[in-house]
Amino acid sequence: MRVWRRRAREAGPLRILFIVPDLGTGGAERHVVTLAPALDPARFDVSVVCIGDEGALFPALAERGVPARALHSRRRPLRALAELVRIMRAERPDVVITRGYNADTLGRIAAALTRVPRAVVWVHNATDITPRGAVRRAVYRLLDPATGAYYGVADAQRGYLVDELGFTADKIEIVENGVDPDVFRPVGVGERARAAAVLGIPEESPTVGVLAVLRPEKDHATALRAMKLVADEIPDARLVLIGDGPLRGPLEELAQELGIAAHVVFAGARSEVAHLLATVDVALLTSYTECFPMAVLEAMACGVPVVATEVGGIPEMVEDGIGGHLVPPRDARATADALIKVLRDPGRASVMGRAARERVVQRFTLERSVREAGSTLERTAGRTRPARPVRVAILQDEVTVGGAENLLLELCRTVDRSVVEPRLICLRRRGEMAADFEAAGVPVDCLERSGRFDHTTLARLVRLLRDTGTDVVLLTHYHRAALVLGRIAAVLAGAAHIVAAHDMDLVAVGKRVLPRGVVETLFLARALVLLAPSQGRYLHDEEGVGRFSWRRTREVVIPNGIALPPAPTQSDRAAARSRLGLAPEDVVVGIVAILRPQKAHGVLVRAVASLAPAHPRLRLVVVGDGEEEQRVRGLVDELELTDRVLFTGLRSDVPQILPAFDVSCLSSVHEGAPLAVLEAMAAGLPVVATDCGAVRDLVADAEQGFVVPVGDEHALAERLERLIADPDLRRAMGARARARAEQEFSIEDTVRGYQRLFVGIAR
């Protein structure tokens, strides 16, 4: 059948025709209504045909300018086939995408008859809800030669598609679903009260929400039985069922039988899901079969923790114990236990909700899904795009030693050069780390800007960006000249630019992270890169980011990461102590930080001084140098700690000497997401740090260490005392710190985040 196909058009937008049974309120239908309008009109000309009736979501396509029609022929297959043939002959699509058995069958037959270049079946299920009959299996086998590709939405489908449906593995492409985190986002103050009023439940009631059509496979009965167990433990809890369907009557009867009718709200089908989620403390999905449910992504994007069955692609979405809990299907007791655990610990639930939203922002955005769908469609049609790597210019005044610079260096070392081609541009001087970038294979250019009024710099920078074919300019917030000139040069050179913020809490010292001029023109940037969700909240609350349309851009959270060394051994500890001249019996507190005012070394020195009389083997190791070194040394002498404090100066072997420490400290006034903390955690050390920046996003208090108030030397000393006196506590916290570093803060994850961002922006 391949011989009969015509070729896909080589220029202009590819013509894409979606064929569906109808556009009702299911997840697969919402996927079509979301994806079709979002595909780039410069690359794709999209239309939609419903074989049956329009369905509730049909008007959304017209509202967004996507041509759509309904054939009203679901029970008249020959008439539907004739209509599809007529449409395909008239429109000459390059790719026909079908979803649903009658659409799959009739659409592919019509595509073969009209010589459409490629027919695609987009599968939205991971199992068959009802057994697949012999006729259906035979039809799929017969139509396989006429099928160019099978698209899925979750890796969990691969076994089903190959082993159960018999599809050719080489034809399978996975394009994960996504949601728009700007539409589905945590709501503002007061929204909970309004949502509770709409649903008719008390605002203060702990609330479980289920977003699912009332069909058998969603297993709402298990949700109701679990709610009975929850209500026995938490009498004021409520269950809200958002959705409608054929089982509403039987489910209402079951709620009456279980005696929980007063605890259950049947909200019916709703369009304002994001607002109703304001009153939900935990989202629940009890399906015994699923694929990649949009409802789970929407709840996660709204910052709501999820309890869901461990079926289909749900484990790819929900990280068990981090953004929610996974439970076995049809297990009311396990489901209730997970719900109770979340409802009884609002603090933990809040942490889980933030983690859930962060996972969506990192991996499951609509933008990413649409981008991957577009690339996959072009690949299926045989239209390849240039394979040149994205050229990224990192612009700095100079590259001095610092945490952000170390992160950029590791990014350049680790990035896939076939995907991203980095370049470093220094405006004034190369700086101490320029040679390290060159050693990593990164070209380094220095414009040798002579001073503030060197008016030739901008023109030379624009020329360099054009000559090197730069696609994206990456700017850090703290290099002010580079930030101003780089943004202007990027616009003039036709390159996109990204601003990366590496600090927060500067309001405490009367400063800003982002200059006012940058905030007021943030719409010009293609993205603002954040280290943690808390940093985004700080910039919104304290610096006005996002308050007006011109202060908005896409906000992307890419956590800091490090190259994880092997877990330290006892021999590593002995070697590190020998290198620093420390005795095996010493109890060592260490700080790795540039000696600048923001690091507040004096707070740590005074805390150690208060502990010294009771702990004769206590030692403090200060790693780093800087403008404050003489002042800190003077304080050490004044407190008679000279024989207790070791100043190592700047070291290039920090990972090798960290095992010498028993506890790592950071006493800063303000921070971003400090790499020193991550490096200590990777070394298996408990961390005691001040509550500034995104420290709490790295260290959970009393889990991987302790978080103390900024400037509180007494609290710092008290936490150090607990760790000094309890070696078992040190080991337990250190082990948890190492585990968290491995799970959440590897440089590979950071690099993947930046690569996705660069590629998405450039293409």
Residue pairs with C-beta under 8 A, 6 or more apart in sequence:
1 112
1 145
1 146
2 145
4 112
4 115
5 115
5 116
5 117
5 118
6 115
6 116
6 117
7 117
7 382
8 14
8 94
8 95
8 117
8 118
8 381
8 382
8 383
9 15
9 94
10 383
13 41
13 42
13 43
13 44
13 45
14 43
14 44
14 45
14 94
14 95
14 377
14 378
14 381
14 383
15 44
15 45
15 47
15 91
15 92
15 93
15 94
15 95
16 36
16 39
16 44
16 45
16 46
16 47
16 93
16 94
16 95
16 97
16 377
17 46
17 47
17 48
17 49
17 87
17 88
17 91
17 93
17 95
17 96
17 97
18 32
18 36
18 46
18 47
18 48
18 49
18 97
18 98
18 99
19 48
19 49
19 51
19 84
19 96
19 97
19 98
19 99
19 103
19 106
19 107
20 28
20 29
20 32
20 48
20 49
20 50
20 51
20 98
20 99
20 100
20 103
21 50
21 51
21 52
21 74
21 99
21 100
21 102
21 103
22 29
22 50
22 51
22 52
22 53
22 54
22 55
22 58
22 70
22 74
23 29
23 32
23 33
23 48
23 50
23 54
23 55
23 56
23 57
23 58
23 61
23 68
24 55
24 56
24 57
25 55
25 56
25 57
25 213
25 243
25 269
26 213
27 124
27 291
27 292
27 293
27 294
27 295
28 99
28 100
28 124
29 55
29 57
30 57
30 294
31 124
31 153
31 177
31 294
32 48
32 99
33 57
33 60
33 61
34 366
35 369
35 370
35 373
36 46
36 48
36 61
36 66
37 46
37 60
37 61
37 64
37 65
37 66
38 366
38 370
39 46
39 370
39 373
39 374
39 377
40 370
40 374
43 374
43 378
44 374
44 377
46 66
46 67
47 66
47 67
47 68
47 91
47 93
48 61
48 66
48 67
48 68
48 69
49 68
49 69
49 70
49 71
49 84
49 87
50 58
50 68
50 69
50 70
50 71
51 71
51 73
51 74
51 80
51 84
51 102
51 103
51 106
52 70
52 71
52 72
52 73
52 74
53 70
53 72
53 74
54 68
54 70
56 269
58 68
58 70
61 67
61 68
62 68
71 79
71 80
71 83
71 84
73 79
73 80
73 83
74 80
74 102
77 102
77 106
80 102
80 106
81 106
81 109
81 110
84 106
84 107
84 110
85 110
85 113
85 114
88 96
88 110
88 111
88 114
88 116
89 114
93 116
94 116
94 117
94 118
94 381
95 116
95 117
95 118
95 119
95 120
95 148
95 377
95 380
95 381
96 107
96 108
96 110
96 111
96 116
96 118
96 119
96 120
97 120
97 121
97 122
97 151
98 104
98 107
98 108
98 119
98 120
98 121
98 122
99 121
99 122
99 123
99 124
101 136
104 121
104 140
104 143
105 139
105 143
107 119
108 119
108 121
108 143
108 146
108 147
109 143
109 146
110 116
111 119
111 146
112 119
112 146
117 148
117 381
117 382
118 148
118 149
118 380
118 381
118 382
119 146
119 147
119 148
120 147
120 148
120 149
120 150
120 151
120 380
121 147
121 149
121 150
121 151
122 150
122 151
122 152
123 150
123 151
123 152
123 153
123 157
123 161
123 165
123 291
124 153
124 291
124 292
125 157
125 160
125 289
125 291
126 154
126 156
126 157
126 160
126 289
126 290
126 291
126 311
126 312
126 313
127 160
127 164
127 289
127 312
128 164
129 216
129 217
129 289
132 164
132 165
137 166
140 165
140 166
141 166
144 166
144 167
144 168
147 171
148 171
148 380
149 171
149 172
149 173
149 376
149 380
150 161
150 167
150 171
150 172
150 173
151 172
151 173
151 174
151 175
151 376
152 158
152 161
152 172
152 173
152 174
152 175
152 291
153 174
153 175
153 176
153 177
153 291
153 292
153 313
154 174
154 176
154 291
154 292
154 312
154 313
154 316
155 174
155 313
155 316
156 291
156 292
156 312
156 313
156 315
156 316
157 174
157 291
157 312
157 313
158 169
158 172
158 174
161 167
161 172
162 168
162 169
162 172
173 376
173 379
173 380
175 369
175 372
175 373
175 376
176 292
176 316
176 363
176 364
176 368
176 369
176 372
177 292
177 294
177 297
177 364
177 369
178 297
178 364
178 365
178 366
178 367
178 368
178 369
178 370
179 294
179 297
179 298
179 301
179 360
179 364
179 365
179 366
180 301
180 365
180 366
180 367
181 301
181 357
181 360
181 361
181 365
183 274
184 273
184 274
184 277
184 297
184 298
184 301
184 302
184 360
185 274
185 301
185 302
185 303
185 357
186 302
186 303
186 353
186 357
187 195
187 274
187 275
187 277
187 278
187 302
191 275
191 278
192 203
192 278
192 279
193 203
194 275
194 278
195 275
195 276
195 277
195 278
195 279
196 202
196 203
196 205
196 207
196 279
197 203
198 275
198 276
199 240
199 265
199 267
199 276
199 279
200 265
201 207
201 238
201 240
201 265
201 279
202 236
202 238
203 279
204 236
205 236
205 237
205 238
206 234
206 236
206 237
206 238
206 281
206 343
207 237
207 238
207 239
207 240
207 279
207 280
207 281
207 282
208 223
208 227
208 230
208 237
208 238
208 239
208 240
208 280
208 281
208 282
208 283
208 284
208 339
208 343
209 239
209 240
209 242
209 276
209 277
209 279
209 280
209 282
209 283
209 284
209 299
209 304
210 218
210 220
210 223
210 239
210 240
210 241
210 242
210 243
210 283
210 284
210 285
210 286
211 242
211 243
211 273
211 283
211 285
211 295
211 298
211 299
212 218
212 220
212 241
212 242
212 243
212 285
212 287
212 293
212 295
213 243
213 244
213 245
214 220
214 241
214 243
214 244
214 245
214 246
214 247
214 248
214 251
215 245
215 246
215 247
216 247
217 287
217 288
217 289
217 290
218 285
218 286
218 287
219 286
219 287
219 288
219 309
219 329
219 330
220 241
220 247
220 251
220 286
221 251
221 254
222 286
222 329
222 330
222 331
222 332
222 335
223 239
223 241
223 284
223 286
223 335
224 239
224 251
224 254
224 255
224 258
224 260
224 264
225 258
225 332
226 284
226 286
226 332
226 333
226 335
226 336
226 339
227 237
227 239
227 258
227 260
227 263
227 264
227 336
228 258
228 259
228 260
228 332
229 332
229 333
229 336
229 340
230 237
230 239
230 336
230 339
230 340
230 343
231 237
231 260
231 263
233 336
233 340
234 340
234 343
234 344
237 263
237 343
238 263
238 264
238 265
239 260
239 263
239 264
239 265
239 284
240 264
240 265
240 267
240 276
240 279
240 280
241 251
241 264
241 265
241 266
241 267
242 267
242 268
242 269
242 270
242 273
242 276
243 267
243 268
243 269
243 270
244 268
244 269
248 266
251 266
252 261
252 266
255 261
255 264
267 276
270 276
273 298
274 298
274 302
277 283
277 298
277 299
277 302
277 304
278 302
280 299
280 304
281 304
281 305
281 342
281 343
281 346
281 349
282 304
282 305
282 306
282 307
282 324
282 339
282 342
282 343
282 349
283 295
283 296
283 299
283 300
283 304
283 305
283 306
283 307
283 308
283 324
284 306
284 307
284 308
284 335
284 339
285 293
285 295
285 296
285 306
285 307
285 308
285 309
285 314
286 308
286 309
286 329
286 330
286 335
287 293
287 308
287 309
287 311
287 312
287 329
288 309
288 311
288 329
288 330
289 311
289 312
290 309
290 311
290 312
290 313
290 314
291 312
291 313
292 312
292 313
292 314
292 316
292 317
293 312
293 314
296 306
296 308
296 314
296 317
296 318
297 317
297 360
297 364
299 306
299 356
300 306
300 317
300 318
300 323
300 324
300 356
300 357
300 359
300 360
300 364
301 356
301 357
301 360
301 361
301 364
302 357
303 353
303 354
303 356
303 357
304 353
304 356
305 323
305 324
305 325
305 342
305 349
305 352
305 353
305 356
306 318
306 323
306 324
306 325
306 356
307 324
307 325
307 327
307 335
307 338
307 339
307 342
308 314
308 318
308 324
308 325
308 326
308 327
309 326
309 327
309 328
309 329
310 320
310 326
310 327
310 328
310 329
311 329
314 326
315 326
317 359
317 364
318 324
318 325
318 326
318 356
319 355
319 359
320 326
322 352
322 355
322 359
323 352
323 353
323 355
323 356
323 359
324 342
324 352
324 356
325 338
325 341
325 342
327 334
327 335
327 338
328 334
342 348
342 349
342 352
343 349
351 700
354 533
357 533
358 533
358 557
361 555
361 556
361 557
362 557
362 558
362 753
367 554
367 760
368 756
368 760
371 759
371 760
371 763
375 385
378 384
378 385
385 763
387 418
389 417
389 418
389 419
389 420
389 421
390 419
390 420
390 421
390 471
390 472
390 758
390 759
390 762
390 763
391 421
391 423
391 468
391 469
391 470
391 471
391 472
392 420
392 421
392 422
392 423
392 470
392 471
392 472
392 473
392 474
392 758
393 422
393 423
393 424
393 425
393 465
393 468
393 470
393 472
393 473
393 474
393 495
394 408
394 412
394 422
394 423
394 424
394 425
394 474
395 425
395 427
395 461
395 473
395 474
395 475
395 479
395 482
395 486
396 405
396 424
396 425
396 426
396 427
396 431
396 476
396 479
396 482
397 426
397 427
397 428
397 429
397 479
397 480
397 481
397 482
398 426
398 427
398 428
398 429
398 430
398 431
398 434
399 405
399 408
399 424
399 426
399 430
399 431
399 432
399 433
399 434
399 437
400 431
400 432
400 433
401 432
401 433
401 594
401 650
402 594
403 502
403 560
403 672
403 674
403 675
403 676
404 476
404 478
404 500
404 502
404 672
405 433
406 675
407 560
407 561
407 675
407 750
408 476
409 433
409 436
409 437
409 440
410 561
410 562
410 563
410 747
410 750
411 422
411 747
411 750
411 751
411 754
412 422
412 424
412 437
412 440
412 441
412 442
413 440
413 563
414 563
414 747
414 748
414 751
415 422
415 751
415 754
415 755
416 751
416 755
417 441
419 755
419 758
419 759
420 754
420 755
420 758
420 759
422 442
423 442
423 443
423 444
423 445
423 468
423 470
424 434
424 437
424 442
424 443
424 444
424 445
425 444
425 445
425 446
425 447
425 461
425 464
426 434
426 444
426 445
426 446
426 447
427 446
427 447
427 449
427 457
427 461
427 479
427 481
427 482
427 485
428 446
428 447
428 448
428 449
428 481
429 446
429 448
430 444
430 446
434 444
434 446
437 444
438 444
445 464
447 457
447 460
447 461
447 464
449 457
449 481
452 481
457 485
458 485
458 488
458 489
458 492
461 485
461 486
461 489
462 489
462 492
462 493
465 473
465 489
465 490
465 493
465 495
466 493
466 494
470 490
470 493
470 495
471 495
471 496
471 758
471 761
471 762
472 495
472 496
472 497
472 498
472 526
472 758
472 761
472 762
473 486
473 487
473 489
473 490
473 495
473 496
473 497
473 498
474 497
474 498
474 500
475 482
475 483
475 486
475 487
475 497
475 498
475 499
475 500
476 482
476 483
476 499
476 500
476 502
477 483
477 499
477 500
477 501
477 502
477 503
477 513
477 514
477 518
478 502
478 503
480 515
483 499
483 515
483 518
484 515
484 517
486 497
487 497
487 499
487 518
487 521
487 524
487 525
490 496
490 497
491 497
491 524
496 526
496 761
496 762
497 524
497 525
497 526
498 525
498 526
498 527
498 528
498 529
498 757
498 761
499 514
499 518
499 522
499 525
499 527
499 528
499 529
500 528
500 529
501 513
501 514
501 528
501 529
501 530
501 531
501 535
501 539
501 672
502 531
502 672
502 673
503 513
503 670
503 671
503 672
503 693
504 513
504 534
504 535
504 538
504 539
504 670
504 671
504 672
504 692
504 693
504 694
505 538
505 669
505 670
505 671
505 692
505 693
506 512
506 513
506 670
507 542
508 669
508 670
508 692
508 710
509 598
509 669
509 670
512 543
513 538
513 539
513 543
514 522
514 539
514 543
514 545
519 543
519 544
519 545
519 551
520 550
520 551
521 550
522 528
522 545
522 550
522 551
522 552
522 553
523 549
523 550
523 551
523 552
523 553
524 553
525 553
526 553
526 554
526 761
527 553
527 554
527 555
527 556
527 757
527 761
528 539
528 545
528 553
528 554
528 555
528 556
529 556
529 557
529 558
529 754
529 757
530 536
530 539
530 555
530 556
530 557
530 558
531 557
531 558
531 559
531 560
531 672
531 673
531 694
531 697
532 557
532 559
532 673
532 694
532 697
533 557
533 697
534 694
534 696
534 697
535 672
535 673
535 693
535 694
536 545
536 555
536 557
539 545
539 546
540 546
540 547
544 551
545 551
545 552
546 552
546 555
556 753
556 757
558 750
558 753
558 754
558 757
559 673
559 697
559 744
559 745
559 749
559 750
559 753
560 672
560 673
560 674
560 675
560 678
560 745
560 750
561 678
561 745
561 746
561 747
561 748
561 749
561 750
561 751
562 675
562 678
562 679
562 682
562 741
562 745
562 746
562 747
563 746
563 747
564 682
564 741
564 742
564 746
564 747
565 655
565 682
565 683
567 684
567 738
568 658
568 659
568 683
568 684
572 656
572 659
573 659
573 660
574 584
575 656
575 659
576 656
576 657
576 658
576 659
576 660
577 583
577 584
577 586
577 588
577 660
579 653
579 656
579 657
579 660
580 621
580 646
580 648
580 657
580 660
581 646
582 588
582 619
582 621
582 646
582 660
583 617
585 617
586 617
586 618
586 619
587 615
587 617
587 618
587 619
587 662
587 724
588 619
588 620
588 621
588 660
588 661
588 662
588 663
589 604
589 608
589 618
589 619
589 620
589 621
589 661
589 662
589 663
589 664
589 665
589 720
589 724
590 620
590 621
590 622
590 623
590 658
590 660
590 661
590 663
590 664
590 665
590 680
591 599
591 601
591 604
591 620
591 621
591 622
591 623
591 624
591 664
591 665
591 666
591 667
591 676
592 623
592 624
592 654
592 658
592 664
592 676
592 679
592 680
593 599
593 601
593 623
593 624
593 666
593 668
593 674
593 676
594 624
594 625
594 626
595 601
595 622
595 624
595 625
595 626
595 627
595 628
595 629
595 632
596 626
596 627
596 628
597 628
597 669
598 668
598 669
598 670
598 671
599 628
599 666
599 667
599 668
599 669
600 667
600 668
600 669
600 690
600 710
600 711
601 622
601 628
601 632
601 667
602 631
602 632
602 635
603 667
603 690
603 711
603 712
603 713
603 716
604 620
604 665
604 667
604 713
604 716
605 620
605 632
605 635
605 636
605 639
605 641
605 645
606 635
606 639
606 713
607 667
607 713
607 714
607 716
607 717
607 720
608 618
608 620
608 641
608 644
608 645
608 717
608 720
609 639
609 641
610 713
610 714
610 717
611 618
611 717
611 720
611 721
611 724
612 618
612 641
612 644
615 724
618 644
618 724
619 644
619 645
619 646
620 641
620 644
620 645
620 646
621 645
621 646
621 648
621 660
621 661
622 632
622 645
622 646
622 647
622 648
623 648
623 649
623 650
623 651
623 654
623 657
624 648
624 649
624 650
624 651
625 649
625 650
629 647
633 647
636 642
636 645
648 657
651 657
654 679
655 679
655 682
655 683
658 664
658 679
658 680
658 683
658 685
659 683
659 684
661 680
661 683
661 685
662 685
662 723
662 724
662 730
663 685
663 686
663 687
663 688
663 705
663 720
663 723
663 724
663 730
664 676
664 677
664 680
664 683
664 685
664 686
664 687
664 688
664 705
665 687
665 688
665 689
665 716
665 720
666 674
666 676
666 677
666 687
666 688
666 689
666 690
666 695
667 689
667 690
667 716
668 674
668 689
668 690
668 692
668 693
668 710
669 690
669 692
669 710
669 711
670 692
670 693
671 692
671 693
671 694
671 695
672 693
672 694
673 693
673 694
673 695
673 697
673 698
674 689
674 693
674 695
674 698
677 687
677 689
677 695
677 698
677 699
678 698
678 741
678 745
680 687
680 737
681 687
681 698
681 699
681 704
681 737
681 738
681 740
681 741
681 745
682 737
682 738
682 741
682 742
682 745
683 738
684 734
684 735
684 737
684 738
685 734
685 737
686 704
686 705
686 706
686 723
686 729
686 730
686 733
686 734
686 737
687 698
687 699
687 704
687 705
687 706
687 737
688 705
688 706
688 708
688 716
688 719
688 720
688 723
689 695
689 699
689 705
689 706
689 707
689 708
690 707
690 708
690 709
690 710
690 711
690 712
690 716
691 707
691 708
691 709
691 710
692 710
695 707
696 707
698 704
698 745
699 705
699 706
699 707
699 737
700 740
701 707
703 733
703 736
704 733
704 736
704 737
704 740
705 733
705 737
706 719
706 722
706 723
708 715
708 716
708 719
709 715
722 729
723 729
723 730
723 733
